[in-house]
Amino acid sequence: MSMQSLEIISVNFWQSLISLCNLLIIFLIMKKFLFKPVQAMMKTRREQVDKIYSDADESRESANQMKQEYEQKMASARQEADSLIKSATQTAQRKSDQIVAEANSQASHVKQKAEEEIAQQKKQMLQDVRSEISELAVDIASKVVEREINQKDYDGFVDEFIQNVGERQ
């Protein structure tokens, strides 16, 4: 083998050292001008994504809280509606009971007044009948006194009395 072929296979220390230095310089330049801006941009983007996620979580929590408040308000509204319905029902029942009681009271009062009027009319009729009977008795007595009574006259008085009672009614 010749020397030329060995040179191709062999490793040149100085050339390797220069390549390594070149690599290090390129790395430092890329780190300064490429990696740091890219990392800063990636950090900014990560912060934006984290902010979006945190805003979304806050929005979800806010929505859940609003949902709970809505459900509480709906439950409260249902309770209030039930309470209003119950109150209205009770008020209507009280008014109904009051109306029925007033009607019963008025009916009782009317009945009592009618009974009193009936009793008064009955009393008046009895007084009228007594008055008529006493007038008839006085008429009969005055006729009896005027003449002497025999059986025939007595029968005539009784018949006349019965006719007079029928005419006065």
C-alpha positions in Angstrom: 0.0 0.0 0.0 1.1 3.2 -0.7 1.3 6.3 1.3 -1.4 7.9 -0.5 -3.8 5.3 0.4 -2.8 5.5 4.0 -3.3 9.2 4.1 -6.9 8.7 3.1 -7.5 6.2 5.8 -5.5 7.9 8.5 -6.7 10.6 10.8 -5.2 13.9 10.7 -5.1 15.4 14.2 -4.8 19.1 13.2 -7.5 18.8 10.7 -9.8 17.1 13.3 -9.0 19.8 15.8 -9.9 22.6 13.4 -13.1 20.8 12.4 -13.9 20.4 16.1 -13.2 24.1 16.7 -15.3 25.0 13.7 -18.1 22.9 15.1 -17.8 24.6 18.5 -17.9 28.1 16.9 -20.9 27.2 14.8 -22.6 25.8 17.9 -22.0 28.9 19.9 -23.1 31.2 17.0 -26.3 29.1 16.5 -26.9 29.1 20.3 -26.6 32.8 20.4 -28.6 33.7 17.3 -30.8 30.7 16.7 -31.4 28.5 19.8 -32.0 31.4 22.3 -34.6 33.2 20.1 -36.2 29.9 19.2 -36.3 28.9 22.9 -37.7 32.4 23.8 -40.3 32.1 21.1 -41.2 28.5 22.3 -41.3 29.8 25.9 -43.7 32.6 24.9 -45.8 30.2 22.9 -45.9 27.8 25.9 -47.0 30.7 28.1 -49.7 31.6 25.7 -51.0 28.0 25.5 -50.9 27.8 29.3 -52.8 31.1 29.5 -55.4 29.8 27.1 -55.7 26.6 29.1 -56.0 28.5 32.4 -58.5 30.9 30.8 -60.5 27.9 29.6 -60.4 26.4 33.1 -61.5 29.7 34.6 -64.3 29.9 32.1 -65.3 26.3 32.8 -65.3 27.0 36.6 -67.2 30.3 36.0 -69.7 28.4 33.8 -70.1 25.7 36.5 -70.6 28.3 39.2 -73.1 30.2 37.0 -74.9 26.9 36.4 -75.0 26.1 40.1 -76.3 29.7 40.8 -78.9 29.2 38.1 -80.0 25.9 39.5 -80.2 27.4 43.0 -82.3 30.3 41.6 -84.5 27.9 39.7 -85.0 25.9 42.9 -85.7 29.1 44.8 -88.1 30.2 42.1 -89.9 26.8 42.3 -90.1 27.0 46.1 -91.4 30.6 45.8 -94.0 29.6 43.2 -95.0 26.6 45.4 -95.3 29.0 48.3 -97.4 31.5 46.3 -99.7 28.7 45.1 -100.0 27.3 48.6 -100.7 30.8 50.0 -103.2 31.6 47.2 -104.9 28.2 47.9 -105.1 28.9 51.6 -106.4 32.4 51.0 -109.0 31.1 48.6 -110.0 28.4 51.1 -110.3 31.0 53.9 -112.4 33.2 51.7 -114.6 30.3 50.7 -115.0 29.2 54.3 -115.9 32.9 55.2 -118.4 33.1 52.4 -120.0 29.8 53.4 -120.1 30.9 57.0 -121.7 34.3 56.0 -124.2 32.5 53.9 -125.0 30.1 56.7 -125.3 33.0 59.1 -127.6 34.9 56.7 -129.7 31.8 56.1 -130.0 31.2 59.8 -130.9 34.9 60.3 -133.5 34.7 57.6 -134.9 31.5 58.9 -135.0 32.9 62.5 -136.8 36.0 61.2 -139.3 34.0 59.2 -140.0 31.8 62.3 -140.4 35.0 64.4 -142.8 36.4 61.7 -144.7 33.1 61.6 -145.0 33.1 65.4 -146.1 36.8 65.4 -148.7 36.1 62.7 -149.9 33.0 64.6 -150.2 35.1 67.8 -152.0 37.8 65.9 -154.4 35.3 64.4 -155.1 33.8 67.8 -155.8 37.2 69.1 -158.0 38.0 66.2 -159.9 34.7 66.7 -160.2 35.3 70.4 -161.5 38.8 69.7 -164.0 37.5 67.2 -165.1 34.7 69.6 -165.5 37.2 72.4 -167.5 39.6 70.1 -169.7 36.7 69.1 -170.1 35.6 72.7 -171.1 39.2 73.6 -173.5 39.3 70.7 -175.0 36.0 71.8 -175.2 37.1 75.4 -176.9 40.4 74.5 -179.5 38.6 72.4 -180.0 36.1 75.2 -180.6 38.9 77.6 -183.0 40.6 75.3 -185.3 37.7 75.1 -186.0 34.6 76.9 -184.4 31.6 75.5 -186.2 28.4 74.6 -184.8 25.4 72.8 -185.8 26.7 69.4 -184.2 30.1 70.1 -181.0 28.4 71.4 -180.8 26.3 68.2 -181.3 29.5 66.1 -178.5 31.3 68.1 -176.1 28.5 67.5 -176.9 28.4 63.8 -176.5 32.2 63.6 -173.2 31.9 65.5 -171.9 29.3 63.1 -173.0 31.4 60.0 -171.3 34.5 61.5 -168.0 32.7 62.1 -168.0 31.4 58.5 -168.7 34.9 57.2 -165.9 36.6 59.2 -163.2 34.3 58.1 
